[in-house]
């Protein structure tokens, strides 16, 4: 099982540990590409602050992120699972997993990143600010930059089992499973089901879908569950108490789409 996650905008502060070692990250075939993005980002942030803030989409209150980016090579690195602190990662609760569940997380979870391409949760990285939607001078749009490179690296990482794709659209654009791999990939949509005027209605959950996705991954990990196909994933989630429907079966060109129904949004 390979679980694809988006990063979070919110990130922890730098730690006191050793600085980044690019050649120590997972998916070593991405090392050269990572170095190029890192150099371009640091160079941008050491230049005109107004230009850098516009490129990175930073408000006035976030200008401090520019200074943090300039020191990425020297800052103390942390495991990626500790760096990301957003809603999905809060619900995932990696720090609360027992040893077997955390070991499963280390080999199953892959976090996409505008700066690193993709990292595993045990990879040590410094906190940074650079989304997949950024267009870096000299490199262009990062989604397009990473697409071919991830396309070469990730099929091997996916192996022969299930790919559970929980990425947001910006990060999903950086790599799309194709062919036989697409037929064993599942995406998840969270729907809020409620009764309105005596009629049962469903609506797509936006912000809180991240929390639901984090919880369902946590429950799979805590249960030691490694479904090998989208069908096995449906069975596993149903066994964990989730209400799951298959809205579209996968093909050689399109992933399976699963709907997780929730009565309450939290």
C-alpha positions in Angstrom: 0.0 0.0 0.0 1.2 3.4 -0.9 -0.7 6.5 0.4 -0.2 9.8 -1.4 -0.7 12.9 0.9 -0.5 16.6 0.3 1.8 18.7 2.5 0.4 21.3 4.8 1.0 25.1 4.6 1.6 25.1 8.4 4.9 23.7 9.4 6.9 23.3 12.6 9.9 25.4 13.5 13.4 24.2 12.7 14.9 21.8 15.1 18.3 21.7 16.7 19.4 18.7 14.7 21.7 18.2 11.7 21.0 20.2 8.5 19.5 18.9 5.4 21.3 16.0 3.6 19.8 15.9 0.1 21.4 12.5 -0.7 19.9 11.0 2.4 16.2 11.5 1.3 14.1 8.7 -0.1 13.7 8.4 -3.9 17.3 9.3 -4.5 16.7 9.6 -8.2 15.1 13.0 -7.4 18.3 14.3 -5.7 19.4 16.5 -8.7 15.9 17.9 -9.3 15.6 18.7 -5.6 18.9 20.5 -5.6 17.9 22.6 -8.5 14.6 23.7 -6.9 16.3 24.4 -3.6 18.9 26.6 -5.3 16.3 28.5 -7.2 14.1 29.0 -4.1 17.0 30.2 -2.0 18.3 32.5 -4.7 14.8 34.0 -5.1 14.3 34.6 -1.4 17.8 36.3 -1.1 16.8 38.8 -3.8 14.1 41.4 -4.0 11.7 40.7 -1.1 8.6 42.1 -3.0 9.3 39.9 -6.0 9.9 36.8 -3.9 6.7 37.4 -1.9 4.7 37.8 -5.1 6.1 34.6 -6.6 5.5 32.6 -3.4 2.1 34.1 -2.8 3.0 35.5 0.6 1.0 38.1 2.4 2.7 40.9 4.3 2.2 38.9 7.5 4.1 35.9 6.1 7.2 37.8 4.9 9.2 36.0 7.6 9.0 32.9 5.5 11.4 34.5 3.0 14.1 34.6 5.6 13.4 31.0 6.6 13.8 29.9 3.0 17.2 31.6 2.7 18.6 29.4 5.4 17.2 26.1 4.2 20.6 24.5 3.7 21.8 25.4 7.3 18.6 25.0 9.3 18.1 22.0 11.5 16.1 19.3 9.8 13.3 17.2 11.2 11.5 14.1 10.1 8.9 15.2 7.5 6.2 13.6 9.7 7.0 16.3 12.3 7.4 19.2 9.9 3.9 19.1 8.5 1.3 20.3 11.1 -1.9 21.0 9.2 -5.4 19.6 9.7 -4.8 16.3 7.9 -1.6 15.6 9.9 -3.2 16.6 13.2 -5.9 14.1 12.5 -3.4 11.5 11.4 -1.6 11.8 14.7 1.7 10.2 13.8 3.2 10.9 17.2 0.4 8.9 18.9 0.9 5.7 16.8 2.4 2.7 18.4 5.7 1.3 17.0 4.2 -1.2 14.5 1.7 1.4 13.2 4.5 4.0 12.8 6.6 1.5 11.0 3.8 0.9 8.6 3.4 4.7 8.2 7.1 5.0 7.4 6.9 2.6 4.5 3.4 3.5 3.3 3.1 7.3 3.4 4.5 9.6 0.7 4.0 13.4 1.1 4.1 15.5 -2.1 6.0 18.8 -2.0 6.7 21.7 -4.3 10.3 21.8 -3.0 11.2 18.1 -2.6 8.9 16.4 -5.1 7.8 13.7 -2.6 9.3 12.5 0.7 8.6 9.8 3.2 7.7 10.8 6.7 11.0 9.7 8.1 13.0 11.9 5.6 14.7 14.7 7.5 13.8 18.1 5.9 13.9 21.7 7.2 10.6 23.6 7.4 10.1 25.7 4.2 7.5 27.7 2.2 7.0 26.6 -1.5 3.8 25.2 -2.8 3.4 23.1 -5.9 1.5 26.0 -7.6 4.6 28.3 -7.5 6.5 29.3 -10.7 10.1 29.6 -9.8 12.4 31.8 -12.0 14.5 29.5 -14.3 12.4 26.4 -13.6 8.8 27.5 -14.3 5.7 25.9 -12.8 6.7 23.3 -10.2 3.8 21.0 -11.0 5.0 20.6 -14.6 8.7 20.5 -13.4 8.0 17.5 -11.2 5.6 15.6 -13.4 8.1 13.8 -15.6 10.6 13.2 -12.8 8.0 11.8 -10.5 6.6 9.7 -13.4 9.9 8.0 -13.6 10.4 7.5 -9.8 7.0 6.6 -8.4 5.8 3.5 -10.3 8.6 1.5 -8.6 7.7 3.0 -5.2 4.1 2.0 -5.8 5.0 -1.7 -6.2 2.2 -4.0 -7.1 -0.3 -3.0 -4.4 -2.9 -0.4 -3.7 -2.2 3.3 -4.3 -4.5 5.5 -2.1 -4.4 9.0 -3.5 -5.5 11.6 -1.0 -3.8 14.6 -2.6 -5.4 17.9 -3.3 -5.7 18.9 -7.0 -2.5 21.0 -7.1 -0.4 18.1 -5.9 -2.3 15.5 -7.9 -1.3 17.4 -11.0 2.4 16.6 -10.3 1.9 12.9 -11.0 -1.0 10.8 -12.2 -0.9 7.0 -12.1 -1.5 5.6 -15.5 -2.1 2.2 -17.1 -2.4 -0.8 -14.9 -1.3 1.4 -11.9 -4.4 3.6 -12.4 -6.6 0.6 -12.1 -5.4 -0.1 -8.6 -5.4 3.5 -7.5 -8.3 4.9 -5.3 -9.2 8.5 -4.6 -11.5 9.5 -1.8 -14.2 12.1 -1.8 -15.8 13.1 1.6 -19.6 13.7 1.4 -21.7 15.2 4.1 -25.1 13.4 4.2 -28.0 15.1 6.0 -31.7 15.5 5.9 -33.1 18.8 4.7 -36.8 19.3 4.7 -37.4 15.6 4.7 -35.1 15.0 1.8 -31.7 13.3 2.1 -29.0 15.5 0.6 -25.3 15.1 0.1 -22.7 17.8 -0.3 -18.9 17.7 -0.8 -17.0 18.5 2.3 -14.2 21.1 1.7 -12.0 22.1 4.6 -13.0 19.2 6.9 -12.4 16.5 4.3 -8.7 16.8 5.4 -9.5 15.7 8.9 -11.6 12.7 7.7 -8.8 11.6 5.4 -6.3 11.9 8.2 -8.5 9.8 10.5 -9.1 7.1 8.0 -5.4 6.7 7.3 -4.7 6.7 11.0 -7.3 3.9 11.5 -5.8 1.8 8.7 -2.3 2.2 10.2 -3.4 1.5 13.8 -5.2 -1.6 12.6 -2.1 -2.8 10.8 -4.2 -2.9 7.6 -2.6 -3.0 4.2 -5.3 -3.5 1.6 -3.9 -4.6 -1.7 -6.6 -3.3 -4.0 -9.4 -0.7 -4.1 -11.9 -3.4 -3.3 -10.0 -4.5 -0.3 -9.7 -0.9 0.8 -13.5 -0.6 0.7 -13.8 -3.7 2.9 -11.2 -2.5 5.3 -12.8 0.9 5.8 -16.2 -0.6 6.1 -14.8 -2.9 8.8 -13.5 0.1 10.6 -16.9 1.7 10.7 -16.8 4.0 7.7 -19.6 4.3 5.2 -18.1 3.9 1.8 -19.6 3.8 -1.6 -17.8 3.2 -5.0 -18.9 6.0 -7.3 -16.6 5.0 -10.1 -14.5 1.9 -10.8 -11.0 2.3 -12.0 -9.8 1.7 -15.6 -6.4 1.8 -17.3 -6.9 5.6 -17.6 -8.7 6.5 -14.4 -8.5 5.7 -10.7 -11.3 4.4 -8.6 -13.4 7.0 -6.9 -14.7 6.2 -3.4 -17.1 8.3 -1.5 -16.9 8.4 2.3 -20.2 9.5 3.8 -20.2 11.5 7.1 -23.2 12.6 9.2 -21.2 15.3 11.1 -18.5 17.7 10.0 -15.6 17.9 12.4 
